[in-house]
Amino acid sequence: MINENENSPLLKRDGESEFDYHKRLIYGKLKNKTLADFDYSELAPYVYGQDYSVDVARRMMYGSCRTLEKIEDDIAGGVTDDKLLSKLREEKIELQCERQRFFDQRREFNKLVTQLGREDHMYECLAHAAEKLPNTIGNIFDRSDFGGDDYYLSDNEAVLVLSDWHYGMIANNVFNTYNTEICKQRVNKIVNDAVNRIALHKCKKLHVILLGDLTHGSIHSSVRVASEELVADQIIQVAEIIAQVIFELSGYVREVDVHATYGNHGRVVPNKQDNIHRDNYERLIPWWLNQRVLAEENVIGRKLNINIIPDTGSEFLFISPCGIDMCASHGDLDTVKSSPQTLTTLFHKVYGKDIQCILLGDKHHRESFEEMGVTAFLVGSLCGSDEYANNKRLYSTPSQLLLIVNPEYGVDAEYRLRC
């Protein structure tokens, strides 16, 4: 029972902390014996705030006494209040850091979820647009005279390289006139010429290589001024034109493989120093083409002989027509004369491939160079001379490249498809 006498040594003194009060009662009973006359059960309400039996109270008080002695030993060993406060501050800071890391991780996770949701929505919209686009951009080929399967095919394979269309660009100079309608006309001629040569060599398979800069993009102010379409529209419309090209050509061979890399005009951030090289709008094109193939298959009710090779994010393409190993890249980071050594070394070291042929674009003119049995082809552009080239008095006939590959002779024919 609590002693109500205000002078009782069991009551808390003025200015006495809870810790000191607790310590005085424990030590008074067990160490300095100033409270030895009080029974353990009498002390329990003061020490622990409630009644306990004699045995329980005794065990608890001996345990508390041992704890207090440990605390005093630590203090005697140099653990001061300042050190304890410093340790507490450090632990508090660490806790706050962990808390902030948790919030940062949760924020990044939420951003990722939002981004994935937006991407899914974008792809759904693009897939829907892929079905409707032919009605808006129109068909650039007459599908009435379709190749079919009623003619003999050899073991030859064809490689059609499409590069530097710069769809959306406007040019009107002494060397060249170019816009989106002229682009379609040139594509039509290129495809018709390619069909004639593929039929001439009776090629059984066609490899279509998209070397990049198929759109004009918006990387410079001058580019934006000289553009006829918005960047998003350029991507969508040029992808539809390529889809129609592939559908047209697929009628003259048994199988079509489509490989795509990206150029520098489709980069997301205009400043190339700030941009990640593979962060490029043109990487949407293979996905779009695949959607168009699926839509076309639904329309005709059968599977097409077209394989859209998935985008890997790599700037390099590797193909092997008739067993002849070739690599392709846009060409903004390579030159036609350095590539035989640089790219063959890279592909042999990284991929274990012995490259015999290299395909490059970007420079807007036709050129080839052979070194140590490796031939590098620089593909011309479809767009022709722009204002920059005109001011530099640079001119090259708009063209694309078609190679005929034979199992015995390798690259057996090279066609410059002029337009």
Secondary structure as UniProt FT lines:
FT   TURN            6..7
FT   TURN            9..10
FT   TURN            14..15
FT   HELIX           18..30
FT   TURN            34..37
FT   HELIX           40..48
FT   HELIX           54..76
FT   TURN            77..78
FT   HELIX           81..137
FT   TURN            143..144
FT   STRAND          157..162
FT   STRAND          171..172
FT   STRAND          177..178
FT   HELIX           180..200
FT   TURN            201..202
FT   STRAND          205..210
FT   HELIX           221..225
FT   HELIX           231..249
FT   HELIX           250..252
FT   STRAND          255..260
FT   TURN            265..266
FT   TURN            272..274
FT   TURN            277..278
FT   HELIX           281..283
FT   HELIX           284..300
FT   STRAND          306..308
FT   STRAND          317..319
FT   HELIX           321..323
FT   STRAND          326..329
FT   TURN            332..333
FT   TURN            336..338
FT   HELIX           339..351
FT   STRAND          357..360
FT   STRAND          367..371
FT   TURN            372..373
FT   STRAND          374..378
FT   HELIX           387..391
FT   TURN            392..393
FT   STRAND          399..406
FT   TURN            407..409
FT   STRAND          410..418
//
